[in-house]
Amino acid sequence: MTVWDALDPEVLPGQVLLAVGVDPRSSAAADVIRLAGHARAVAVVFGPDLPGRARPVVRSAAADSGVAVLFRTAWVAWAQLVGVLRAGLTTVGCPADPEIARVTLGDLEGLADAVAALVGGAVTIEDLQSRVLAYSSTDDEVDDMRRRTILGRRVPDSVVTAMRETGFFRLLWGSGDVVHRPAEEALPERLAVAVTAGGEALGSIWVAAAGRQLPETAADDLRAAARAAAPHLLHHRSRRAGQLQVVQETARALLEGLGSAEALAARTSLPVEGRCAVLAVHAARGGRDEDRVPDLVAMQCAAHGHEAVVVAVAGGLLVLVGGLAADAEPAAAQVARLGEALAGKLSGILAARVCVGVGEVAAHLQQAAESRRTADLALRALLSRDGLGTVARVGEVAETVAMLRIVDTLREVPLPPELPVTRLAAYDVVHGGALIDTLRAYLDHFSDVPAASRALGIHPNTFRYRIRRVREVCGMELDDPEARLLAHVQLRLMSHDNADDR
């Protein structure tokens, strides 16, 4: 497998060629196909397109060259596709036990039963986050750890933490072989093996002794089972990723006011009729486990009994919650409690500030875009100023929201270039001064010099001197109400522009 490079167009026989950046409907695509055929490559993969829309010149080039032409689906990135192709090519031709070979591709429950019969123990198949994908049925006695893992559909957090701290996971993912955990008190012995393909870890298979000792051949049988399981986990991951992407894109369209409530309801458990709301979630960068935030949000929603769809957007997440109480007031209280729970729980887990804008409750799923708009406004207000808390509705931060809207409008108004604040800012840039900050503190504290000087951490006399310099440098009449109002508005504009740059 290789990536097509027009500056280095060498293609070797038998390769799968990834035509990254080549328009699949262009004449350049036909040229790549012909070159691949001449080099005896087996396939060319282009970016997203529908095969039925391929231009005649592309179809003709494919037919003449004998090269398979494939198209990447829109919800699978090139990097993900490379991993899937590499893993799939690696697993081609792996011999499997007859019982496993009879399992339908993607039937993980059937796979778990087949592995259990092959290895002679109770089996769980887990993903990379120790979530249970499938488990074998058994008539034998089940130990408490297996019972808790199956009921919770994941390995208990305390056990995961212990395995991480003792280095067990490093051994499991890095050794490339079966790992043995001896019996401990009430826990029977266990074998575990990573399922990999093309150098990429896909998950793991665990075997527990169920009422009797594992046979001597268990480790060898588990190695063979892991090789045969790779295509099943690949199929599961690809199918799940595709389904999740479709749900998210359908929800994203609805939240942008362009989609259909019926289309989203058909793919989720969200009801079309009934009240819904949107929460906008933002977690400060640099916290622990940032990549787990969507999963953590979904888990919190489920823990509070809410059906929700979590959509990643620039700057955070949108959480669409449906099936709320029939009356508006209890529904609003439900969403408020969920917002508080999300902010509190996530901030503790991530060790970072988490803010949640709570959207107004909508009467119908089709009105979710309006709830999203108010959630965005509330979140933006929370992020714009300290001291407003971490969770709010628009009505609770109405003044800040109004100021933000005014600032947005004023950004489109051309201002004269020689205003006092403009001159003062230019002076600070040249001289490395802090007169702009001094003026801002003076206006924010209503000319209260002691309070303003404390806010800047300087002596009141130093502050008074700087205010005199403000008057001298830019000629501002600080006793003129219109001059003060204009200066305050312009300083707000500058602050918001700097925040946007960050």
C-alpha positions in Angstrom: 0.0 0.0 0.0 1.3 3.4 -0.9 0.2 7.0 -1.2 0.2 8.6 -4.7 2.6 11.4 -5.1 2.6 13.2 -8.4 6.2 14.4 -7.8 7.4 10.8 -7.1 5.0 8.6 -9.1 6.7 5.3 -8.6 4.2 2.4 -8.2 5.1 -1.2 -7.5 3.3 -4.3 -8.6 0.6 -5.6 -6.3 0.2 -2.3 -4.4 -3.0 -0.6 -3.3 -2.6 3.1 -4.3 -4.2 5.8 -2.2 -4.9 8.7 -4.5 -5.0 11.4 -1.8 -5.9 14.8 -3.1 -6.9 13.5 -6.6 -10.4 14.5 -7.7 -12.1 11.2 -8.5 -14.1 12.9 -11.3 -11.1 14.5 -13.0 -9.0 13.4 -16.0 -6.1 13.3 -13.5 -7.9 10.4 -11.8 -7.9 8.5 -15.1 -4.2 9.1 -15.5 -3.5 7.7 -12.1 -5.6 4.6 -12.9 -3.7 4.0 -16.2 -0.3 4.4 -14.5 -1.5 2.0 -11.7 -2.5 -0.5 -14.4 0.8 -0.2 -16.2 2.6 -0.9 -12.9 0.3 -3.9 -12.2 -1.1 -2.3 -9.0 -4.2 -4.1 -7.8 -6.4 -1.1 -6.7 -6.7 2.7 -6.6 -8.6 4.4 -3.7 -10.0 7.9 -4.3 -11.6 10.3 -1.9 -15.4 10.4 -1.3 -17.6 10.0 -4.3 -20.4 7.8 -5.6 -19.3 5.1 -8.0 -22.3 5.7 -10.2 -21.2 9.3 -10.7 -17.7 8.4 -12.1 -17.0 10.1 -15.4 -16.8 7.9 -18.5 -13.1 8.6 -18.9 -12.5 7.2 -15.4 -14.7 4.1 -16.0 -12.9 3.5 -19.3 -9.5 3.8 -17.7 -10.5 1.3 -14.9 -11.9 -1.2 -17.5 -8.8 -0.9 -19.7 -6.3 -1.2 -16.9 -7.9 -4.0 -15.0 -7.3 -2.1 -11.7 -10.0 -2.0 -9.0 -11.3 1.5 -8.3 -12.5 2.2 -4.8 -13.9 5.3 -3.0 -13.3 6.3 0.6 -16.5 6.9 2.5 -16.9 10.5 3.9 -16.9 9.4 7.5 -13.7 7.5 7.4 -10.5 9.6 7.4 -7.5 8.7 5.3 -5.5 7.8 8.5 -8.2 5.5 9.7 -8.6 3.9 6.2 -4.8 3.2 6.2 -5.1 1.3 9.5 -8.2 -0.7 8.3 -6.6 -1.6 5.0 -3.3 -2.6 6.6 -5.1 -4.7 9.2 -7.4 -6.3 6.6 -4.5 -7.2 4.4 -2.6 -8.7 7.3 -5.5 -10.9 8.3 -6.2 -12.3 4.9 -5.6 -16.0 4.8 -5.3 -16.5 8.5 -6.4 -20.1 9.2 -9.1 -20.4 11.9 -10.6 -23.1 13.9 -13.7 -24.6 12.2 -16.0 -23.3 15.0 -14.6 -19.8 14.6 -14.7 -20.0 10.8 -18.4 -20.6 10.9 -19.1 -17.4 12.9 -20.7 -14.7 10.7 -18.4 -11.7 10.3 -19.2 -9.1 13.0 -21.1 -11.6 15.3 -19.1 -10.9 18.4 -21.4 -12.9 20.7 -21.0 -15.9 18.4 -17.3 -15.3 18.3 -17.1 -15.3 22.2 -19.0 -18.6 22.4 -16.7 -20.1 19.7 -13.6 -19.0 21.5 -14.9 -20.3 24.8 -15.5 -23.7 23.3 -12.0 -23.7 21.7 -10.1 -22.5 24.8 -12.2 -24.1 27.5 -13.1 -21.1 29.7 -15.5 -18.1 30.1 -14.7 -15.4 27.5 -15.1 -11.7 27.3 -14.1 -9.6 24.3 -13.2 -6.0 25.2 -12.3 -2.8 23.3 -9.2 -0.6 24.0 -11.1 1.2 26.8 -11.9 -2.1 28.6 -15.6 -1.9 27.6 -17.2 -5.3 27.0 -18.2 -5.9 23.4 -19.3 -9.5 23.9 -19.2 -12.3 26.4 -19.7 -16.1 26.1 -22.7 -17.8 27.7 -21.8 -20.4 30.3 -23.5 -22.8 32.7 -20.5 -22.8 35.0 -20.1 -20.8 38.1 -19.2 -17.2 37.3 -16.8 -15.3 39.6 -17.8 -11.9 41.1 -15.4 -9.9 38.9 -16.8 -11.4 35.7 -20.3 -10.8 36.9 -19.6 -7.1 37.7 -17.8 -6.6 34.4 -20.7 -8.1 32.4 -23.4 -6.2 34.3 -21.6 -2.9 33.9 -20.5 -3.7 30.3 -17.0 -2.6 31.3 -14.2 -3.6 33.6 -14.7 -1.7 37.0 -12.7 1.5 37.1 -10.8 0.4 40.2 -9.6 -2.7 38.4 -8.6 -0.7 35.3 -6.6 1.7 37.5 -4.8 -1.1 39.2 -3.9 -2.8 36.0 -2.6 0.5 34.6 -0.5 1.2 37.6 1.0 -2.2 37.8 2.0 -2.1 34.1 -0.3 -4.9 33.1 -1.7 -3.0 30.2 1.8 -2.2 28.9 2.5 -5.9 28.9 -0.9 -6.8 27.3 -0.6 -4.3 24.4 3.2 -4.6 24.0 4.1 -8.2 24.4 2.3 -9.6 21.3 1.5 -12.8 23.3 -0.8 -14.3 25.8 -0.6 -12.8 29.3 -1.3 -15.0 32.3 -2.9 -13.7 35.5 -2.7 -16.3 38.3 -5.6 -17.1 40.5 -6.0 -14.7 43.5 -8.2 -15.6 46.4 -11.8 -15.8 45.0 -10.6 -14.8 41.5 -9.8 -17.7 39.2 -6.8 -17.6 36.8 -7.2 -15.6 33.6 -5.5 -15.5 30.2 -5.6 -12.3 28.1 -4.3 -11.5 24.6 -4.4 -8.4 22.5 -6.2 -8.7 19.1 -4.1 -6.9 16.6 -3.9 -6.5 12.8 -1.3 -4.6 10.8 0.5 -3.5 14.0 -2.7 -1.9 15.3 -4.4 -3.0 18.5 -8.1 -3.6 18.1 -9.1 -5.0 21.4 -8.5 -7.9 23.7 -9.9 -11.4 24.5 -10.0 -12.6 28.1 -10.5 -16.1 29.3 -11.4 -17.0 32.9 -11.3 -20.5 34.4 -15.0 -21.3 35.0 -15.3 -23.9 37.7 -12.2 -25.8 36.6 -8.6 -25.3 35.6 -7.8 -24.1 32.1 -6.4 -26.8 29.9 -2.7 -26.8 29.0 -3.4 -26.0 25.4 -5.5 -22.9 26.4 -2.7 -20.4 25.6 -2.0 -21.8 22.2 -5.7 -21.9 21.4 -6.1 -18.3 22.5 -3.3 -17.2 20.2 -5.0 -18.8 17.2 -8.3 -17.3 18.3 -6.9 -13.8 18.5 -5.6 -14.0 14.9 -9.0 -15.2 13.7 -10.8 -12.5 15.8 -9.1 -9.6 14.0 -11.5 -9.4 11.0 -14.5 -9.5 13.4 -13.2 -6.6 15.5 -12.3 -4.6 12.3 -15.8 -5.2 11.0 -17.4 -4.1 14.3 -15.2 -1.0 14.6 -15.9 0.1 11.0 -19.6 -0.5 11.2 -19.9 1.3 14.6 -17.8 4.2 13.4 -20.0 4.5 10.3 -23.2 4.4 12.3 -22.0 6.9 14.8 -20.8 9.3 12.1 -24.2 9.1 10.4 -26.0 9.9 13.7 -23.7 12.8 14.5 -23.9 14.3 11.0 -27.8 14.0 11.1 -27.8 15.7 14.5 -25.4 18.3 13.4 -27.6 19.2 10.4 -30.6 19.5 12.7 -28.8 21.7 15.2 -27.8 24.0 12.3 -31.4 24.3 11.3 -30.9 22.3 8.1 -31.8 18.8 9.1 -34.9 16.7 9.8 -36.1 15.6 13.2 -37.7 12.5 11.7 -34.3 11.5 10.2 -32.5 11.8 13.5 -35.3 10.0 15.4 -35.1 7.1 13.0 -31.5 6.6 13.9 -31.7 7.2 17.6 -34.2 6.8 20.5 -34.9 10.5 20.6 -38.7 11.1 20.1 -39.8 13.6 17.5 -42.7 14.8 19.6 -42.0 16.1 23.1 -39.7 18.6 24.7 -35.9 18.7 24.1 -33.0 21.0 24.8 -29.4 21.5 23.9 -26.4 22.0 26.2 -23.2 23.6 25.0 -20.1 22.2 26.9 -16.6 23.6 26.9 -13.7 22.1 28.8 -10.5 24.1 29.3 -7.6 22.7 27.4 -4.8 20.8 29.2 -7.1 18.7 31.4 -6.6 15.0 32.0 -8.3 12.5 29.7 -9.4 15.2 27.1 -10.1 12.6 24.5 -12.6 10.9 26.8 -14.9 13.9 27.2 -17.6 12.8 24.6 -17.8 9.4 26.3 -17.9 10.9 29.7 -20.7 13.3 28.7 -22.7 10.5 27.2 -22.2 8.4 30.3 -23.4 11.2 32.6 -26.5 11.7 30.4 -27.3 8.0 30.6 -26.7 8.0 34.4 -29.4 10.7 34.7 -31.8 8.7 32.6 -31.6 10.9 29.5 -31.4 9.9 25.9 -28.8 12.2 24.3 -26.7 12.7 21.2 -23.3 14.2 21.7 -21.8 16.2 18.7 -18.3 17.6 18.6 -18.1 21.2 17.4 -15.3 23.9 17.3 -14.6 24.8 20.9 -16.5 22.0 22.6 -19.5 19.7 22.5 -23.2 20.0 21.9 -25.5 17.7 23.8 -29.0 17.2 22.4 -31.3 15.8 25.0 -34.8 14.5 24.2 -37.7 12.9 26.0 -37.9 15.6 28.7 -40.9 16.2 31.0 -44.2 17.1 29.3 -44.5 20.5 31.1 -42.0 23.2 30.4 -41.0 24.0 34.0 -40.1 20.5 35.0 -38.3 20.0 31.7 -36.2 23.1 32.3 -35.4 21.9 35.8 -34.2 18.5 34.3 -31.9 20.2 31.9 -30.5 22.6 34.6 -29.7 19.6 36.8 -28.0 17.8 34.0 -25.9 20.9 33.2 -24.8 21.2 36.9 -24.0 17.5 36.9 -21.9 17.7 33.7 -19.9 20.7 34.9 -19.3 19.2 38.3 -18.4 15.7 37.3 -16.3 16.6 34.3 -14.3 19.3 36.1 -13.4 16.7 38.8 -12.4 14.1 36.3 -10.5 16.4 33.9 -9.0 18.6 36.7 -10.0 21.6 34.5 -12.7 24.2 34.4 -15.8 23.0 32.5 -18.6 25.5 31.5 -22.0 24.5 30.3 -24.5 26.8 28.5 -28.0 25.5 29.0 -30.3 26.0 26.1 -34.0 26.9 26.4 -36.4 24.0 26.3 -37.9 23.5 22.9 -41.4 22.0 22.4 -40.5 19.8 19.5 -37.3 18.1 18.3 -37.4 20.1 15.0 -36.9 23.2 17.1 -33.5 22.0 18.5 -31.6 24.6 16.5 -33.2 27.4 18.5 -32.3 25.7 21.8 -28.7 25.3 20.5 -28.6 29.1 19.7 -29.5 30.0 23.3 -27.1 27.4 24.7 -24.2 28.9 22.6 -25.0 32.4 23.8 -25.1 31.3 27.4 -21.8 29.5 27.1 -20.1 32.4 25.3 -21.2 34.7 28.2 -19.7 32.3 30.8 -16.4 32.2 28.9 -16.2 35.9 28.4 -16.1 36.9 32.0 -14.9 35.6 35.3 -17.2 35.4 38.2 -20.3 34.2 36.3 -20.0 30.6 37.4 -19.8 27.6 35.2 -23.5 26.8 34.3 -26.1 29.2 33.1 -29.1 29.9 30.9 -29.3 33.0 28.8 -31.7 34.6 31.2 -29.2 34.2 34.0 -26.5 36.0 32.1 -28.7 38.3 30.1 -26.6 41.5 30.6 -23.4 39.8 29.5 -25.2 38.3 26.5 -26.6 41.7 25.5 -23.2 43.3 25.8 -21.7 40.6 23.6 -24.4 41.2 21.0 -23.8 44.9 21.1 -20.1 44.4 20.6 -20.7 42.1 17.7 -22.8 44.8 16.1 -20.3 47.6 16.7 -17.5 45.5 15.1 -19.2 46.3 11.8 -19.2 50.1 12.5 -16.2 51.9 11.1 -14.7 54.2 13.8 -12.6 57.3 13.2 -8.9 56.5 13.3 -7.8 59.2 15.7 -9.9 58.4 18.7 -8.2 58.8 22.1 -8.2 55.0 22.9 -6.6 54.3 19.5 -3.8 56.8 20.2 -3.3 55.4 23.7 -3.1 51.8 22.4 -0.5 52.8 19.8 1.5 54.6 22.5 1.5 51.4 24.7 2.8 49.3 21.8 5.7 51.7 21.1 6.7 52.3 24.7 5.7 49.0 26.3 3.4 50.8 28.7 0.3 49.8 30.6 -1.9 52.9 30.1 -4.7 51.0 28.4 -5.0 48.7 31.4 -5.0 51.7 33.7 -7.8 53.4 31.8 -9.8 50.1 31.7 -9.5 49.7 35.5 -10.4 53.3 36.1 -13.6 53.0 34.0 -14.5 49.6 35.3 -14.3 50.8 38.9 -16.3 54.0 38.3 -13.2 56.3 38.9 -12.7 54.7 42.4 -8.9 55.0 42.5 -8.2 52.8 45.6 -10.4 49.9 44.1 -8.8 50.3 40.6 -5.3 50.4 42.0 -6.0 47.2 44.0 -7.3 45.5 40.9 -3.9 46.2 39.1 -1.8 45.5 42.2 -0.2 48.9 42.3 0.0 51.8 44.8 -2.8 54.4 44.5 -0.3 57.2 43.9 1.2 55.2 41.0 -2.3 54.8 39.6 -3.0 58.5 39.9 0.2 59.3 38.0 -0.7 56.9 35.2 -4.2 58.5 34.9 -2.5 61.8 34.4 -0.3 60.3 31.7 -3.5 58.9 30.1 -4.8 62.5 29.8 -1.5 63.8 28.5 -0.8 61.0 25.9 -4.3 60.9 24.3 -6.0 64.0 25.4 -9.1 62.2 26.8 -11.5 64.2 28.8 -12.3 61.7 31.6 -15.0 64.0 33.0 -17.0 64.0 29.7 -19.8 61.3 29.9 -19.7 60.7 26.1 -15.9 60.4 26.0 -16.1 57.9 28.9 -18.9 55.8 27.3 -17.1 55.7 23.9 -13.8 54.8 25.6 -15.5 52.0 27.6 -17.2 50.6 24.5 -13.9 50.7 22.4 -12.0 49.0 25.2 -14.7 46.2 25.2 -14.2 45.8 21.5 -10.5 45.5 22.0 -10.9 42.9 24.8 -13.2 40.7 22.7 -11.0 41.0 19.6 -8.0 39.8 21.7 -10.1 36.9 23.2 -11.1 35.8 19.7 -7.4 35.8 18.6 -6.6 33.5 21.5 
